[in-house]
């Protein structure tokens, strides 16, 4: 049998040194933004019952989940999404808490990505959920929180706005099955325009078909709404366009300039989102680092209906961009290596602690001899070696 003990599973990787620092830094920045906005941190189990993520609830195909069974033979999954566990938590442990409920999380999610295409099966994800609030004010609160969160990490991001109801209204007019509608949606989401056009070519060329064909190109400023109005006369679709226009006009006052974009081709997981949807992109990452939207029907499946809106951020992707740009402060090299003579080991440890109280970074030597300690200090670029014995002597290592 082949030995896999020296490699990580596909879609996973070890994080080393600066990568860990970048992830912690990004998580800390984002967590501070969420806390200052009044959101409270929660954590959910890394392993959940499959029932919580059944495809009719989550929209996640079963084959994309990592599955196992417990000692009673019940089907379990490694957490593929954070919103559903939080919905479970709100409808059970927080059932009597007054709405709205503001929650944020920072935890790993696990989901199989066929072909990977540069994506990971294990992602550190942080985000917020605003549960029990509906309407324009709640939507603006969450979207501006997303904007503030990204702006604290990178300056050159963009936010794309769409509406789940726009595609739904058009798709309902197509003479196709629910499975075929989902296939059309997935073609738009994956930007597989060849497959999209081939499918639409087989249908009667109605107004709805023509608008859906143009969805990937309905992308840009407020003029996109005007163009969509000219193309479409479906009342349900037009009402969604009016709402996107209203949200766009409000957000335009937030000083985003051309970084605020309307994208009517945002159709991710339309069985999950119910109204406004949005994504965040940063230069240097080929995938969205932020995905969110309103999901007013999700809590219905827990027999405790409540409106809700939230977003999730791919911390790993954001941290990689920050690290490449030099936005992460490198860990400071120790100022002094503290070595003990025989019998003075505890005194050396106490001296290292004393240095820390004086804001001097010290590292305790674990070497047997002073010569070994000096060699290590030179290799690590540490400028001073303190030798603790009956008295303390400080030696310069020669490092500039």
VOVORO-285427 format. One line per 4 residues: number of its first residue (from 1); for each residue x, y, z of N, C-alpha, C. Coordinates in steps of 0.02 Angstrom, whole numbers, plus 50000, padded with zeros to 5 digits. Example, Ala and Ser with C-alpha at 12.3 -4.5 7.8 and 13.67 -1.06 7.14 Angstrom:
1> 50660 49716 50390 50615 49775 50390 50660 49835 50390 | 50642 49888 50354 50684 49947 50357 50645 50002 50394
This chain:
1> 50042 49941 50000 50000 50000 50000 50044 50062 50000 | 50026 50111 49960 50065 50172 49955 50062 50212 50020 | 50118 50240 50039 50123 50279 50101 50111 50353 50086 | 50057 50382 50113 50041 50452 50101 50059 50497 50160
5> 50100 50471 50205 50113 50507 50267 50155 50570 50258 | 50186 50580 50199 50229 50638 50189 50197 50693 50146 | 50134 50684 50128 50101 50735 50086 50034 50752 50118 | 50007 50809 50099 49940 50828 50122 49889 50807 50070
9> 49827 50797 50090 49775 50779 50041 49766 50834 49988 | 49742 50814 49929 49729 50862 49876 49683 50917 49901 | 49700 50979 49881 49659 51035 49901 49674 51062 49970 | 49728 51038 50002 49748 51064 50067 49822 51080 50065
13> 49846 51118 50113 49917 51135 50116 49935 51154 50188 | 50000 51147 50203 50027 51173 50265 50036 51248 50259 | 50023 51284 50312 50038 51356 50314 50098 51367 50358 | 50147 51403 50334 50210 51413 50370 50220 51487 50388
17> 50247 51499 50447 50275 51563 50467 50234 51624 50445 | 50258 51659 50391 50225 51720 50369 50154 51707 50347 | 50140 51648 50318 50072 51632 50297 50025 51630 50358 | 50048 51599 50412 50008 51597 50473 49997 51668 50500
21> 50051 51707 50499 50046 51776 50523 49997 51816 50481 | 49998 51806 50415 49953 51842 50370 49880 51823 50385 | 49868 51758 50395 49800 51736 50410 49775 51764 50476 | 49818 51762 50526 49798 51789 50592 49786 51864 50588
25> 49829 51899 50550 49821 51971 50543 49756 51989 50509 | 49742 51955 50453 49679 51968 50417 49619 51952 50461 | 49620 51895 50495 49564 51876 50538 49554 51927 50594 | 49609 51952 50622 49605 52001 50676 49576 52067 50652
29> 49598 52090 50594 49572 52153 50566 49497 52147 50553 | 49478 52093 50521 49407 52084 50504 49365 52076 50567 | 49390 52038 50616 49353 52029 50678 49343 52094 50715 | 49394 52138 50713 49387 52203 50746 49332 52245 50712
33> 49330 52243 50645 49277 52280 50609 49209 52255 50630 | 49201 52189 50632 49136 52160 50649 49116 52177 50721 | 49164 52172 50767 49149 52188 50837 49128 52261 50845 | 49163 52306 50811 49147 52376 50817 49079 52393 50787
37> 49055 52349 50742 48989 52358 50713 48934 52325 50756 | 48953 52297 50813 48904 52268 50857 48890 52194 50847 | 48932 52159 50809 48923 52087 50798 48961 52048 50851 | 48934 51991 50870 48962 51949 50923 48988 51883 50894
41> 49046 51862 50916 49078 51802 50886 49047 51738 50912 | 49039 51690 50867 49016 51623 50883 49059 51573 50845 | 49060 51512 50869 49093 51457 50835 49045 51398 50832 | 49046 51362 50777 49003 51303 50771 49048 51241 50762
45> 49021 51181 50775 49063 51121 50769 49090 51110 50699 | 49149 51082 50696 49179 51066 50631 49146 51007 50598 | 49111 50966 50637 49074 50908 50612 49001 50916 50629 | 48958 50907 50579 48886 50914 50588 48851 50854 50558
49> 48787 50845 50577 48747 50793 50544 48733 50815 50471 | 48733 50766 50427 48720 50781 50356 48652 50813 50347 | 48604 50796 50390 48536 50823 50382 48536 50900 50379 | 48582 50931 50414 48585 51004 50415 48603 51031 50346
53> 48641 50992 50308 48665 51016 50243 48636 50978 50184 | 48579 50945 50194 48547 50910 50139 48538 50960 50081 | 48542 50936 50020 48547 50980 49963 48487 51027 49957 | 48427 51005 49979 48369 51049 49973 48375 51109 50021
57> 48416 51103 50074 48427 51160 50119 48487 51202 50097 | 48542 51169 50080 48605 51204 50070 48619 51222 49998 | 48591 51184 49951 48608 51194 49881 48677 51166 49864 | 48709 51132 49912 48775 51103 49901 48767 51030 49882
61> 48790 51009 49824 48783 50939 49805 48817 50893 49856 | 48786 50837 49869 48812 50791 49920 48884 50769 49904 | 48899 50762 49839 48965 50738 49820 49020 50790 49833 | 49000 50851 49849 49050 50903 49865 49066 50907 49939
65> 49035 50863 49979 49046 50864 50052 49092 50807 50072 | 49130 50818 50125 49172 50766 50154 49130 50731 50208 | 49118 50666 50199 49070 50630 50240 49104 50576 50282 | 49071 50559 50337 49093 50506 50381 49033 50483 50421
69> 49041 50432 50462 48986 50411 50505 49010 50410 50577 | 48962 50420 50623 48981 50418 50693 48974 50346 50719 | 48982 50336 50785 48982 50269 50813 48913 50235 50808 | 48861 50275 50793 48794 50247 50785 48775 50239 50712
73> 48822 50251 50668 48809 50242 50597 48774 50301 50564 | 48767 50357 50599 48734 50415 50571 48782 50454 50526 | 48755 50480 50471 48796 50514 50421 48815 50583 50446 | 48880 50597 50444 48906 50661 50467 48944 50694 50409
77> 48953 50760 50413 48994 50795 50363 49040 50844 50399 | 49097 50856 50369 49139 50911 50392 49107 50976 50367 | 49104 51025 50409 49066 51087 50396 49083 51116 50327 | 49035 51114 50278 49049 51143 50212 49026 51216 50206
81> 48993 51243 50257 48964 51309 50254 48952 51332 50326 | 48957 51397 50337 48948 51423 50406 48878 51450 50419 | 48841 51470 50368 48777 51502 50379 48725 51453 50407 | 48722 51393 50379 48671 51345 50403 48682 51325 50476
85> 48743 51312 50498 48752 51298 50570 48732 51356 50614 | 48744 51417 50590 48724 51475 50630 48648 51481 50631 | 48616 51465 50575 48543 51465 50574 48516 51413 50624 | 48548 51355 50627 48528 51304 50676 48536 51332 50747
89> 48593 51364 50759 48607 51392 50825 48555 51445 50845 | 48538 51488 50798 48490 51543 50812 48421 51515 50828 | 48401 51462 50794 48334 51435 50804 48330 51385 50862 | 48386 51372 50894 48386 51328 50953 48412 51366 51014
93> 48476 51374 51020 48506 51404 51080 48490 51478 51087 | 48479 51512 51031 48464 51584 51034 48391 51599 51017 | 48350 51549 51024 48280 51555 51002 48244 51612 51036 | 48259 51625 51099 48223 51677 51137 48259 51744 51137
97> 48313 51750 51099 48350 51813 51097 48314 51863 51053 | 48312 51925 51076 48276 51977 51039 48310 51992 50973 | 48270 51999 50921 48296 52016 50854 48306 52091 50848 | 48352 52113 50807 48396 52073 50764 48455 52044 50804
101> 48481 51988 50779 48539 51955 50809 48598 51966 50763 | 48652 51994 50791 48712 52008 50751 48767 51959 50772 | 48788 51917 50726 48838 51866 50740 48894 51869 50688 | 48955 51852 50711 49009 51841 50663 49048 51779 50682
105> 49085 51752 50635 49121 51689 50644 49189 51694 50609 | 49234 51650 50631 49299 51642 50598 49318 51569 50606 | 49306 51529 50554 49316 51457 50560 49326 51426 50491 | 49350 51365 50492 49365 51331 50429 49303 51296 50401
109> 49299 51296 50334 49247 51258 50300 49281 51211 50252 | 49247 51155 50239 49277 51102 50199 49228 51083 50143 | 49251 51091 50082 49208 51076 50026 49251 51053 49967 | 49231 50998 49936 49269 50971 49880 49257 51015 49818
113> 49312 51036 49787 49308 51076 49725 49333 51033 49667 | 49288 51009 49625 49310 50966 49569 49361 51001 49525 | 49417 50969 49513 49468 50998 49470 49508 51052 49505 | 49484 51074 49564 49517 51124 49606 49524 51191 49572
117> 49557 51194 49512 49568 51257 49476 49596 51311 49522 | 49645 51291 49563 49677 51339 49607 49640 51349 49672 | 49582 51320 49680 49544 51328 49742 49562 51274 49792 | 49546 51286 49855 49562 51238 49908 49499 51203 49932
121> 49509 51142 49957 49454 51106 49988 49445 51126 50061 | 49494 51161 50089 49492 51184 50158 49505 51258 50158 | 49458 51298 50184 49463 51371 50181 49447 51400 50249 | 49488 51448 50271 49471 51487 50330 49422 51541 50308
125> 49364 51541 50338 49311 51587 50317 49288 51629 50377 | 49281 51693 50367 49252 51736 50417 49194 51774 50386 | 49147 51795 50427 49090 51831 50399 49040 51850 50453 | 48986 51880 50431 48934 51902 50478 48866 51877 50455
129> 48820 51873 50503 48750 51858 50490 48708 51906 50530 | 48664 51943 50497 48617 51988 50530 48548 51955 50522 | 48523 51928 50577 48463 51887 50575 48405 51922 50611 | 48348 51924 50578 48289 51955 50607 48280 52027 50586
133> 48313 52048 50533 48306 52116 50508 48296 52114 50433 | 48248 52152 50408 48235 52154 50337 48236 52225 50312 | 48236 52233 50246 48231 52299 50217 48297 52332 50199 | 48290 52392 50173 48346 52430 50146 48399 52444 50199
137> 48378 52464 50259 48427 52483 50310 48472 52424 50329 | 48442 52366 50336 48481 52306 50354 48528 52288 50297 | 48505 52292 50234 48547 52276 50178 48607 52323 50174 | 48594 52388 50184 48649 52437 50182 48698 52426 50239
141> 48672 52408 50298 48716 52395 50355 48765 52339 50339 | 48740 52284 50311 48783 52227 50297 48832 52241 50240 | 48807 52272 50186 48851 52286 50129 48905 52336 50148 | 48888 52387 50187 48940 52436 50207 48989 52404 50256
145> 48967 52356 50296 49013 52318 50338 49063 52280 50295 | 49038 52250 50241 49083 52214 50195 49133 52263 50164 | 49110 52322 50145 49154 52372 50115 49207 52394 50164 | 49187 52407 50226 49235 52428 50277 49286 52373 50291
149> 49262 52311 50294 49307 52255 50308 49361 52248 50255 | 49341 52251 50191 49391 52245 50138 49437 52306 50137 | 49410 52365 50149 49451 52426 50146 49505 52427 50199 | 49493 52393 50256 49543 52390 50309 49600 52344 50291
153> 49589 52300 50242 49640 52251 50223 49676 52270 50158 | 49639 52291 50107 49668 52309 50042 49630 52369 50015 | 49665 52415 49981 49631 52475 49957 49594 52466 49891 | 49618 52421 49848 49592 52417 49780 49546 52357 49771
157> 49490 52359 49805 49439 52307 49798 49382 52335 49756 | 49337 52291 49736 49276 52314 49703 49218 52272 49730 | 49160 52303 49732 49099 52269 49755 49051 52265 49697 | 49026 52205 49683 48978 52194 49630 48909 52179 49661
161> 48858 52213 49636 48790 52206 49661 48745 52171 49610 | 48702 52128 49634 48653 52097 49591 48590 52081 49631 | 48546 52042 49602 48483 52025 49636 48463 51954 49615 | 48457 51910 49664 48439 51841 49649 48371 51836 49615
165> 48326 51882 49631 48259 51879 49604 48255 51895 49530 | 48305 51930 49503 48303 51949 49432 48307 51887 49388 | 48357 51845 49400 48362 51783 49361 48302 51737 49375 | 48282 51733 49437 48226 51688 49454 48163 51707 49415
169> 48149 51773 49411 48089 51795 49376 48092 51778 49302 | 48151 51786 49272 48159 51769 49202 48157 51694 49190 | 48191 51657 49235 48196 51584 49226 48128 51551 49232 | 48083 51580 49272 48016 51551 49280 47976 51555 49215
173> 47997 51598 49170 47961 51606 49106 47986 51557 49053 | 48039 51518 49070 48066 51471 49021 48028 51405 49024 | 48014 51374 48967 47979 51310 48966 48027 51252 48978 | 48057 51251 49038 48106 51200 49054 48092 51173 49124
177> 48123 51117 49141 48115 51088 49207 48159 51125 49258 | 48148 51111 49323 48188 51143 49375 48262 51124 49367 | 48275 51062 49349 48345 51041 49339 48377 51079 49282 | 48339 51091 49229 48367 51128 49172 48378 51202 49190
181> 48333 51230 49231 48344 51299 49255 48409 51303 49296 | 48419 51254 49338 48480 51253 49379 48542 51246 49335 | 48536 51207 49282 48592 51199 49236 48608 51266 49201 | 48557 51301 49180 48566 51367 49149 48599 51415 49198
185> 48575 51414 49261 48604 51457 49312 48678 51441 49322 | 48695 51377 49324 48765 51358 49336 48809 51379 49277 | 48781 51378 49216 48820 51400 49158 48837 51475 49164 | 48788 51514 49188 48800 51586 49197 48851 51597 49253
189> 48842 51562 49308 48887 51570 49365 48959 51553 49347 | 48969 51499 49309 49036 51478 49290 49062 51512 49227 | 49021 51558 49199 49038 51595 49138 49051 51548 49079 | 49014 51493 49077 49019 51446 49022 48969 51468 48968
193> 48989 51519 48931 48943 51551 48884 48927 51506 48824 | 48973 51464 48806 48961 51418 48750 48904 51370 48767 | 48908 51340 48826 48856 51294 48847 48790 51331 48858 | 48794 51391 48885 48733 51431 48896 48698 51445 48830
197> 48735 51468 48780 48705 51484 48716 48677 51422 48681 | 48713 51366 48687 48688 51304 48656 48621 51284 48687 | 48615 51291 48752 48552 51273 48786 48496 51321 48765 | 48511 51385 48765 48460 51435 48748 48440 51432 48675
201> 48486 51411 48632 48470 51405 48560 48416 51353 48548 | 48411 51305 48593 48362 51251 48583 48291 51272 48605 | 48285 51332 48634 48220 51355 48659 48190 51407 48611 | 48126 51417 48618 48093 51471 48580 48124 51537 48601
205> 48140 51580 48553 48177 51642 48567 48130 51696 48593 | 48109 51688 48654 48065 51736 48687 48107 51793 48718 | 48071 51842 48745 48106 51898 48777 48148 51873 48836 | 48120 51827 48876 48157 51801 48934 48221 51766 48913
209> 48218 51727 48859 48277 51692 48834 48330 51743 48813 | 48308 51795 48778 48355 51845 48754 48388 51883 48811 | 48350 51898 48863 48380 51934 48920 48429 51889 48956 | 48410 51826 48967 48455 51779 49001 48520 51771 48962
213> 48515 51769 48895 48574 51764 48853 48622 51823 48864 | 48593 51881 48879 48633 51942 48887 48656 51954 48959 | 48633 51912 49006 48649 51924 49076 48724 51932 49089 | 48767 51890 49060 48839 51898 49074 48867 51966 49053
217> 48832 52001 49007 48857 52066 48983 48823 52125 49018 | 48775 52110 49061 48742 52163 49098 48783 52179 49160 | 48837 52214 49149 48890 52225 49199 48918 52295 49190 | 48919 52334 49243 48946 52402 49238 48915 52449 49288
221> 48905 52512 49268 48877 52562 49313 48802 52563 49311 | 48773 52619 49331 48700 52624 49336 48667 52616 49268 | 48705 52626 49214 48676 52618 49147 48653 52547 49134 | 48681 52499 49172 48660 52428 49165 48586 52420 49182
225> 48564 52455 49234 48494 52452 49254 48450 52479 49198 | 48471 52535 49169 48431 52565 49114 48427 52517 49055 | 48482 52485 49039 48482 52437 48983 48436 52378 48998 | 48439 52352 49059 48397 52296 49078 48323 52314 49075
229> 48306 52376 49094 48238 52399 49090 48213 52399 49018 | 48256 52418 48971 48236 52419 48900 48226 52349 48873 | 48262 52301 48900 48260 52232 48875 48201 52192 48902 | 48175 52213 48960 48130 52170 48998 48066 52206 49016
233> 48009 52170 49015 47946 52200 49036 47911 52156 49088 | 47947 52109 49118 47920 52066 49170 47916 52105 49236 | 47857 52112 49265 47848 52154 49324 47892 52132 49382 | 47896 52067 49394 47937 52042 49450 48010 52059 49440
237> 48034 52050 49378 48103 52065 49363 48117 52140 49369 | 48069 52181 49346 48079 52254 49348 48081 52280 49420 | 48043 52249 49466 48045 52271 49535 48112 52257 49567 | 48144 52202 49547 48211 52188 49573 48261 52239 49548
241> 48253 52260 49485 48298 52310 49457 48292 52377 49494 | 48231 52395 49511 48219 52457 49549 48255 52455 49616 | 48254 52396 49648 48285 52391 49714 48361 52394 49708 | 48389 52362 49657 48461 52366 49647 48481 52439 49634
245> 48441 52475 49594 48455 52545 49581 48456 52586 49647 | 48407 52572 49689 48402 52608 49752 48463 52595 49796 | 48482 52532 49803 48541 52515 49844 48604 52545 49814 | 48610 52542 49748 48669 52570 49714 48674 52645 49727
249> 48618 52680 49722 48619 52752 49733 48640 52770 49804 | 48617 52732 49852 48638 52744 49922 48713 52731 49930 | 48737 52675 49904 48807 52657 49912 48853 52704 49874 | 48827 52737 49822 48867 52785 49784 48891 52842 49828
253> 48854 52855 49883 48873 52908 49929 48930 52886 49976 | 48950 52823 49970 49001 52795 50015 49072 52806 49989 | 49077 52841 49932 49143 52859 49906 49180 52803 49872 | 49144 52756 49842 49177 52699 49809 49196 52713 49737
257> 49166 52764 49706 49182 52779 49637 49167 52721 49591 | 49216 52706 49546 49205 52652 49498 49218 52583 49527 | 49228 52579 49592 49237 52514 49624 49170 52482 49642 | 49115 52518 49632 49048 52491 49642 49018 52475 49575
261> 49001 52411 49564 48981 52387 49498 48916 52348 49505 | 48874 52356 49455 48813 52315 49451 48827 52256 49405 | 48810 52197 49429 48820 52135 49390 48757 52094 49395 | 48715 52098 49344 48652 52060 49345 48663 51986 49329
265> 48726 51969 49314 48744 51899 49304 48765 51864 49368 | 48758 51899 49426 48771 51867 49491 48713 51821 49507 | 48722 51757 49495 48666 51709 49504 48686 51650 49547 | 48738 51659 49590 48760 51603 49629 48707 51579 49678
269> 48696 51514 49679 48651 51481 49728 48585 51518 49736 | 48548 51523 49682 48484 51559 49685 48431 51522 49724 | 48443 51458 49740 48397 51423 49783 48409 51443 49856 | 48462 51478 49869 48484 51497 49936 48470 51571 49949
273> 48491 51614 49902 48480 51685 49909 48411 51705 49883 | 48383 51757 49914 48314 51776 49896 48308 51847 49869 | 48358 51889 49879 48352 51959 49858 48420 51986 49837 | 48443 52039 49869 48506 52071 49850 48564 52022 49860
277> 48610 52019 49812 48671 51979 49818 48730 52023 49801 | 48788 52006 49827 48847 52047 49814 48910 52005 49821 | 48962 52027 49786 49027 51994 49788 49081 52046 49795 | 49138 52027 49824 49195 52071 49831 49256 52040 49798
281> 49292 52080 49759 49352 52058 49724 49410 52103 49743 | 49470 52074 49745 49531 52114 49755 49581 52095 49700 | 49620 52144 49680 49671 52133 49629 49722 52083 49655 | 49735 52031 49616 49782 51980 49636 49750 51915 49655
285> 49683 51914 49658 49647 51852 49672 49598 51840 49615 | 49601 51780 49585 49559 51766 49527 49489 51746 49544 | 49473 51740 49607 49406 51721 49629 49380 51774 49678 | 49315 51778 49687 49290 51826 49736 49315 51808 49806
289> 49336 51858 49844 49357 51846 49913 49299 51854 49961 | 49244 51881 49936 49185 51893 49978 49122 51878 49938 | 49077 51840 49968 49013 51825 49936 48958 51831 49989 | 48904 51866 49971 48850 51874 50020 48784 51890 49987
293> 48734 51897 50029 48668 51913 50004 48614 51900 50056 | 48553 51915 50036 48495 51905 50080 48466 51836 50068 | 48449 51801 50124 48421 51734 50120 48362 51728 50168 | 48308 51761 50151 48251 51767 50195 48213 51702 50206
297> 48223 51652 50164 48184 51591 50170 48222 51534 50205 | 48285 51545 50221 48327 51490 50246 48303 51464 50314 | 48283 51509 50358 48263 51487 50425 48195 51454 50426 | 48159 51458 50370 48094 51423 50366 48103 51348 50379
301> 48159 51320 50355 48169 51248 50361 48181 51227 50433 | 48192 51276 50478 48199 51261 50550 48135 51278 50588 | 48081 51290 50550 48016 51307 50579 48019 51369 50624 | 48063 51414 50606 48069 51477 50644 48087 51533 50595
305> 48039 51552 50551 48054 51599 50497 48080 51666 50523 | 48129 51692 50487 48156 51759 50503 48195 51783 50443 | 48191 51847 50428 48232 51874 50373 48306 51874 50395 | 48351 51870 50347 48422 51868 50364 48464 51888 50304
309> 48522 51916 50319 48570 51935 50267 48640 51928 50297 | 48688 51910 50256 48756 51903 50281 48805 51895 50224 | 48868 51885 50242 48920 51872 50192 48976 51831 50224 | 49015 51799 50181 49075 51762 50203 49135 51786 50164
313> 49192 51789 50198 49255 51810 50167 49304 51751 50168 | 49336 51738 50112 49390 51688 50108 49453 51720 50137 | 49468 51705 50200 49525 51736 50234 49590 51714 50202 | 49595 51650 50181 49656 51626 50150 49674 51666 50088
317> 49624 51677 50044 49636 51714 49982 49655 51786 49997 | 49620 51817 50044 49634 51887 50062 49704 51893 50093 | 49722 51846 50136 49787 51848 50169 49844 51839 50119 | 49833 51796 50069 49885 51787 50017 49899 51852 49980
321> 49846 51889 49964 49854 51953 49929 49891 52002 49974 | 49871 52006 50037 49903 52052 50084 49977 52035 50092 | 49993 51971 50094 50062 51950 50103 50104 51968 50042 | 50077 51956 49982 50114 51972 49921 50128 52046 49916
325> 50083 52087 49940 50091 52159 49935 50134 52189 49990 | 50155 52148 50037 50194 52174 50092 50153 52211 50143 | 50088 52195 50147 50043 52229 50195 50045 52196 50264 | 50084 52143 50271 50088 52107 50334 50154 52125 50368
329> 50150 52151 50429 50211 52167 50466 50247 52102 50484 | 50310 52097 50464 50348 52036 50476 50362 52028 50551 | 50364 51966 50573 50379 51953 50644 50448 51979 50661 | 50453 52014 50716 50516 52045 50736 50567 51992 50757
333> 50629 52000 50735 50683 51956 50756 50700 51969 50829 | 50716 51918 50868 50736 51930 50938 50793 51980 50944 | 50790 52022 50995 50844 52070 51007 50904 52037 51039 | 50891 51984 51078 50945 51952 51115 50930 51878 51124
337> 50981 51837 51119 50976 51766 51135 51005 51757 51206 | 50965 51727 51250 50986 51719 51320 51009 51647 51332 | 51073 51640 51350 51102 51574 51361 51121 51567 51435 | 51112 51508 51462 51128 51497 51533 51191 51454 51540
341> 51230 51472 51589 51284 51428 51610 51253 51370 51648 | 51290 51317 51656 51266 51258 51691 51242 51277 51762 | 51180 51258 51779 51153 51271 51845 51114 51336 51849 | 51113 51375 51795 51078 51440 51796 51021 51442 51745
345> 50994 51383 51729 50942 51378 51677 50879 51418 51696 | 50855 51412 51757 50794 51447 51778 50807 51522 51780 | 50867 51542 51803 50884 51613 51805 50883 51643 51735 | 50906 51604 51685 50905 51628 51616 50833 51637 51590
349> 50790 51589 51608 50720 51595 51587 50688 51656 51619 | 50702 51668 51683 50675 51726 51717 50701 51791 51686 | 50765 51791 51666 50794 51850 51635 50760 51865 51568 | 50745 51812 51530 50709 51820 51467 50641 51852 51479
353> 50607 51829 51533 50542 51858 51550 50549 51931 51571 | 50603 51948 51606 50616 52017 51626 50626 52062 51565 | 50662 52036 51515 50672 52074 51453 50605 52089 51420 | 50560 52039 51419 50495 52048 51387 50455 52103 51421
357> 50461 52108 51488 50425 52161 51524 50451 52230 51505 | 50514 52232 51483 50544 52296 51461 50537 52306 51385 | 50493 52265 51354 50481 52268 51281 50544 52252 51241 | 50586 52210 51268 50645 52185 51232 50631 52112 51216
361> 50633 52095 51152 50617 52027 51132 50677 51981 51141 | 50669 51934 51185 50723 51886 51198 50702 51815 51181 | 50750 51775 51161 50737 51703 51148 50783 51664 51194 | 50756 51615 51227 50795 51574 51273 50834 51520 51235
365> 50899 51516 51250 50941 51466 51217 50930 51397 51246 | 50927 51348 51204 50921 51278 51227 50985 51239 51211 | 51038 51275 51195 51102 51242 51178 51142 51227 51241 | 51187 51177 51234 51228 51156 51290 51287 51203 51301
369> 51314 51230 51247 51374 51270 51254 51364 51341 51229 | 51405 51387 51253 51403 51456 51232 51421 51462 51158 | 51467 51420 51135 51489 51422 51065 51431 51404 51018 | 51392 51353 51037 51334 51333 50997 51282 51390 50996
373> 51271 51421 51052 51224 51476 51057 51245 51534 51013 | 51310 51551 51014 51335 51606 50973 51327 51590 50898 | 51342 51528 50879 51335 51508 50808 51262 51515 50785 | 51216 51495 50829 51145 51500 50813 51124 51572 50807
377> 51146 51615 50853 51127 51685 50852 51150 51718 50788 | 51211 51703 50766 51237 51732 50703 51194 51708 50645 | 51178 51644 50644 51138 51616 50589 51069 51648 50586 | 51039 51661 50644 50972 51689 50647 50971 51765 50641
381> 51030 51797 50641 51033 51869 50636 51017 51905 50700 | 51029 51873 50758 51018 51903 50823 51081 51940 50844 | 51074 52003 50863 51133 52046 50872 51170 52036 50937 | 51134 52012 50989 51167 52006 51054 51155 51937 51085
385> 51205 51915 51123 51200 51853 51161 51212 51870 51234 | 51161 51856 51276 51168 51866 51348 51181 51799 51381 | 51235 51795 51419 51254 51733 51453 51241 51743 51528 | 51195 51703 51555 51175 51709 51625 51211 51658 51667
389> 51249 51683 51716 51284 51641 51765 51282 51675 51832 | 51338 51674 51867 51342 51711 51930 51329 51785 51917 | 51347 51807 51858 51329 51874 51834 51308 51868 51762 | 51281 51921 51734 51257 51920 51665 51306 51958 51621
393> 51330 51925 51569 51374 51960 51522 51340 51962 51454 | 51347 52016 51420 51316 52026 51354 51370 52031 51301 | 51362 51990 51249 51412 51988 51195 51380 52010 51130 | 51416 52048 51091 51394 52066 51024 51409 52008 50977
397> 51360 51991 50934 51370 51934 50889 51403 51954 50823 | 51408 52019 50810 51437 52042 50747 51386 52050 50692 | 51323 52034 50707 51270 52042 50657 51253 52116 50652 | 51251 52143 50591 51234 52213 50580 51159 52223 50576
